[in-house]
Amino acid sequence: MKATSTFSILFWVNFSRIKNEQASIYARITVNGKRVAISLKRKVDISDWDTDKNRARGTKQETRLLNKYLDQIHSRIFECYQELLAEKKLITAQAIKARFLGEDEKQYSLLSLIDYHNTQMSESLRWGTLKNYFTTQKYIKMFLKKKFKTDDIYLSQLTYKFLIDFEIFLRVHRPTDHQKPMGNNTVMKHIERLRKITSLAVDIEWMEKDVFSKFKPKFKKNERQFLTQNELQSIEEKQFSIERLELVKDLFIFSCYTGLSYIDVMNLTKDHINFGIDGNLWIVTQRRKTENTVRIPILPVVGILIQKYAEHPRALQRGTLLPNMSNQKLNTYLKEIADLCHIKKNLTFHLARHTFATTVTLSNGVPIETVSKLLGHSRISTTQIYAKVVEKKVSEDMQVLKEKFNKKNTDNTNSNAI
C-alpha cells in the first residue's frame, strides 16, 4: 500500500473555553486535509502554553510530566498510524482516532461483512447465485485497491458517494476476459448485490443505517429474443454429421418444446416421467431456481427425443434422461448451429425457454395462465412479458399486411385513372 500523502499530529489548547485561567488540551490528527480532535483530559494554565512549540513551557515538575505525557500520546498516535498502514487499512484521521481510542475493535469491515454474507447464504442460495456474489466481491476488492489504495474499509466509512464511485468504476472497467465494458444492467446487478449485503449489515446491527437506501437502480428493459417459427423449423430440420452438434441441437429443441431451463433439463431422470390426468405421459419436476413444481405434457417431438437417447451411454452413466453437457459448451456450439442455419440472433440455450413461451405456446393460442403454469412462474406478471412480445409481433405482421393493402389500393386507383 502506498503511504498516505499527508499525515500530521498537533497539540493545541482550546482558548475559547477558558476557566480559572486554564484550558483543555487536544490532539489534532490530520490526514489529507481532513482532521479530527481527541480530548486528552488534561488542562494547562494558559500562561504556561507555548503556541509555537505546542507544549507547556517551564521547568516545573508538573510541566515536565505534562510534556512527557504529550510525547507518549504523540508516539501512540503515530504507532496507530503505522499499524493501519501495515494492515493495509484505509488511512483516515477518523480511523487513526478509532484505533487510538480502541473503538475500531467494535467496527466491522466491508469485506468481513461480504464473507459473513456469503457464508451464511451458502446453504440458502443456489451456487449460480452465490457465484455472482463472489464476482461482485472481486470487483469491490479491485475498486478499493484502485480508488483508496487499500484492501478493506470499515462499514462506518461507507457513504452514498462510495456507491456512486463504485458504479463509475464498474462502467469504465474493462474485464480481462473481454474487451467491452460492462453493460448497464450488469453494473446495476453488482450494485444491487452490494445493497443487499449492506441491508444485512443493518439487520444484524453492524451498521446503524443503510447509506445506499436512497440509490435507485437504473435498469434498461431489454426485449427478450426468441426464435420465429421459420427459424425454429430450420434448426429442427437441419441434420448434422458431427455428433456433438446433433446432441446440442436435440437438447436445444427439447427445451424449446418443454420450456425447461438448462439446469432443469440436465437434472431430468426417468422418475420425472409420469402419467398425467389425461392418461398421457407428462414431465413432472421442480424448477431449480424457484422450487416451483411444473407439470408439462410431453409433445410428440419431445417423446421422440426421449426415446432417441434412452440408451445413450452418457445418460445411463449419470442416470439422467438426456446426456449432460456444460452450459458453456452448449452455448459455444449453438453459435456454430446458428451460423449453419443462417440465424443472425445470439443463439443461447436460454433462448429456447423464450421460444417455448412465445412461438410454441402463446403464438398458438395457449392461454397465458396455462403458459405461466408450464413455465413455473410464481407470478403471472412475469409471463406477461412474453405476451407483450407476441403482441408486438402481431402488430408488426399487421403493419406489413396494411402496407400490402395500401399498395393494392394505390395500384387500383392508378389503374382506374388510366
N, C-alpha and C positions, 0 to 999 in steps of 0.2 A: 504494500500500500504506500502511496506517496505521502510525504509529510504534509501536514496542514500548512497552508501558505503563511498564516499569521496566527500567533498564539502569545498571549501575554497575561501576566498576573500583576495586579496593582492593589496596594493597601490604601484606603482612603478613610477620611473621617467625615461624618455627616454633620457639617457645621450648621445645617438648617434646623437641627434639633439639639440645641444646647441646653443642658440642665445642670445647675450648680457648677457652671464653668467646665463641664465635662461633655464629651460627645462620644457616640458609639463608633467602633472601628469595623470596617467592612473589607472583605477581599473581593476584588472585581476580576472576573475571568473574561477575557475577550478572545474570540475565535472568528477570524474572517469578518471583523467589524461588528459582530453580534456579541453582546455581553450579558452576564448575569452577576448578581451580587450575593455574597454569603455573609450573613451576620456572624461575627466572631465572638459575640457575647462578652466583649471587653470594652471598657471605656478608658479615655485618656483625658488628662487636663488639656484644654485647647492651647494653652500657652506652651505645653511640652511637645506638641506635634510639629514635626518638620515636614512641610508640604513638598519640599524638593526631594528629600530622601525617602519620604513615605515611611518614616519610622519615628519613634519617640526620641527626643534629644535629651542629653544629660547623662550623668554617670551614676545616678542613684541606683540602689539595688533593685528597686521597683521598676525602673526604666529598663535596666539590663534584662530582667526577667521577661518583661513585655516584648522587647525586641527579639529575644531568643525564641519566644512563643511564635512570633510572626515569621521568623526564619523557618521554624518547624512546619508551620502552616504552608508556607511557600513551597517547601520541599515536598510535602504530601500532595499538594495540588499538582505539582509538576510530575510526581510519581503516578498520579491518577491519569494524567495525560499520556504518559508513556505506556501504561497498562492498556489503555484503549487502543493505542497505536499498535502495540504488539498483538492484540486480539483482533486487529483489522476491523474494529468497530468504526462507525461513523463518528468523527470527532466534531463535537459541537460544544459550546460553552455550557449548555444545559446538561449534556451527557457527562462532562467532567464534574460539574457540581453534584449530579446524582451519584457518581462514583465516590466523590469525597464524603458525601453525607450518608453513603451506604444505602441509598434509595434505589439504585439501579438493580439491586438484587431482587427487588419486588417487581421489576419490569420484565415484560416478555418481548421477545424479538419477533420480527415478521417471519423469518424462516423457521423458527421454532413453532410458530403458530401453524404454518403450512405443513410441517412434519406431523404435528399433532392431528391436524385435519385429515391428512392422507392415511394416517394410522387408524384413526377412529372410523373412517369411512371405508376402509378396505373390505369390511365384511358386508356393507350395505350397497356399495356402488359396484356396478359391473366393471370388469377390467378395462373395457374400451373407454368408459367414462373416467375411471381413475387415471388411466394413461394420459388423458387430456389435462388433468390437473398436474401431472408430472411435467408435461410440456410447458404449461403456464409457469410452474416453479422455475424451470430452466430459464425462461425469458426474464423473470423477475431478478434472478441472480445476475444475468447479463446486464440488466438495466442498472442495478445497484453498483456494479463494477464501473460501468461507463459514466453514469451520472454523478455518483457520490464517492467513487474510488474506495468502496468498502464492500465487505462480504455480507453484511447484515445491518439492520437498523431496529431500533425499538419501536413498538407499536405506538408509543406516545409521540413519536416523531412523524407519524403518517399524517398527511394533510390532503386537502382536496387538490392542491397543486401537484402533489405526488402522483395522483391518479391521472391528471391531465398530461403531465410529463411522461408518464408510462405509456399513455395512449400514443403520444407523438413518437416515442421511441419505437413502438411496435409498427407504426405506419411507415417509418422510413427505414426500418431494419431490413436487410436482405439476408434471408436464411442461406446457409451454405449449400443446401441440397437443391435449391432452385434460384433463378436469377430475379424473379419478380417479387416485389414486396408483398406483404400480406394484404388480402382483400379486406374491405371494411367489416364484413360480418365475422371474419376470423379474429380481427382485432377486438371487436365487441365481445366475442366469446371469452377471450382471455381476461378482459376487464370484468365480465360477469362472474367468472370463477374467482377472481380476486375479491370481488364484493361479497360473494357467498362465504368466503373464508373469513373476511373481517366481520361479517354478521355473526359467525360462530364465535368470534372473539368477544363480541358484545354479550352473547347469550351465556358464555361461561365466565363473564366478568373479567376478562383480560383487558378489555377496553371499556371506557365509560360510554362512548357513543360511536356509532359508525360514521366516520368522516366522509364516507363515499355515498351516503344515503341520498344525497341530492343529485347524484350523477344519473343522467338519463341516457341509456344506451341508444345509439342511432343505427338500428338495423335497416338494411335495404332489402326490400322484398324482391327475391329472385323468382322468376317464373319457373315452375318445375317442368323440366323437359320430359317427354315421353315419345315412344315410337308410334308413328301412324300405322294404320292397318297395312299399307303397302310395304313400309319398312320392316314391320314385324314378319310379314309374309316372305320377304326377300331373305331374311335370316333363316326362317323355318325351312325354306326350300333349298337353301344352299347346302351342298354336300362337300364335306372336307375329307381329303385323303389323309390328312395329318390327324392322328388320334387325339392329341391334346386339344386341338381346335374343335373337333367334333364333340368332345366331352364338354368343353366350355359352352358351346352353342346349346347343348341339351340342358345344361344346368341353368343357363340364362332363360331358355324357353320355359322350363319348369317353373321358374319364378314368375315369368310373365303370365302364366295361367293359374297360379296359386296365390300370388301377391305376397309370398313369404320373403322375408329379408334373407341376406346371406347367411347369418348365423343360424337362423331358424331352419333353412334348407339343409345346412351341414349337420344339424343335430337330429334330423328326422331318422327314425328307425321303423322297422316293420310294425312295432307296437303302436305307432301313431296312425295306422290304417285300420279303420273300424267301419262297421255298417251303420249308416245313418237312419233317421226316422223313415226315410223313403225306401229303405231296403238296399240302397246302393252304397258303394264304398266312399268314405269321406276321410279327409286328413283331420285329425283332432290333436292339436298340440297347444303349447303355451308359448306366447311370444317372450323371447328372452329379455327384450327391452322393457316391456310394461308388465310382464307376467299375466297378461290377459289371455284367457283361453280363446282359441279360434277354431271354428269348425268349417272346413272348406270341402264342398263336393268335388270329387275327382272328375275333371273333364276328360274327354277321350284322349287328347294329346298327352295329358299328364299320366294317364293309365298306361299308355304305350311306353313312355319313358321309364316308368317304374318297372315294367316287365323287361325292358331293354337292359337295365343294369342290375336285375335281381341276382345274377350270379357273378357279378363283377368282382374280381379278387380283392380290390381295394375296399369295396363296400363290405364284403364278407369279413375281411380282416378287422375292420373297425366296428362292424356291427351296425352300420348305417344304411339307410335306404338307398343313398346315392354315393358314388365315390367322392371323397373330400378333396378340396384344393384350396390353397390360401387365397384370401380375398385380393391380395396384391397381385398374384399371378393371374387370377381370373380377370381383373381389370386390365392387366397388361395385354393378355391375349384377346380381350374384347376389342381392343384398339385395332388389332390385326383383322378381326372379323368385320369391323366397321369399314375398314379400307377395302376389303374384298367384296363387300356387299354395297359399296359406294354410298355409305351413310355418313353424312357430314357431322352428325351430332357427336357429342362426347359420350361415347357408349361406356357406361359403368354398370356393374351388377345391380346397383340400387335403382337404376333406370327401369329395370324390369318391374319393380313394385309399382312405380308410377304408371307404367304401361298397363298393368293389370287394372289399376284404378280408373284409368281414362278410356283407352282404346278397347280393352277386353270387356269391361263391365258397364260403366256409365254410358259410354257411346252406344252400347247395345241395349239400352233401356233398363238396366238393372237399377232399382230404386236406391237412392243414396243411403237410406237406412240399412239396406242389405249390404251394400259395399262397405259401410262403416264397420259392420259386424265381421265381414270377411277379412278386413284389414286389421282387426283387433284394436281399433281406435277406442280410447276412453271417452272421447267427446266427438260428437258429430261435426262440430265446428272444424275439427282437423280435416275431416273428409271433404268438407265444403270447398276447401282449396282446390281440390281436383275438379269439383263441379264447375267452378268458375273457369278453369282451364278449358273444359269441354264447351261451356257457353261461348267462350271467346272463339274457339274453333268453329262452332256453328255460325257465329256472326261473320267470321272470315269467309266461310263457304257460301253463305247467303249473299255476301257482298260481291263475290265472283259471279253468282247467279244473276244478281241485279245488273251487273255490268253487261252480261250477255244479253239480257232482255233490253237494256238501253241501246245496245249496239243494233239489235234486231229491229227495234222501233225506228232508229235513225235510218237504217237501210231501207225500211219500208217507206218512210217519209220521202227519202230521196228518189225512190223508185216511182212513187205516185207523182212527184213533181215533174219527172221526165214525161 
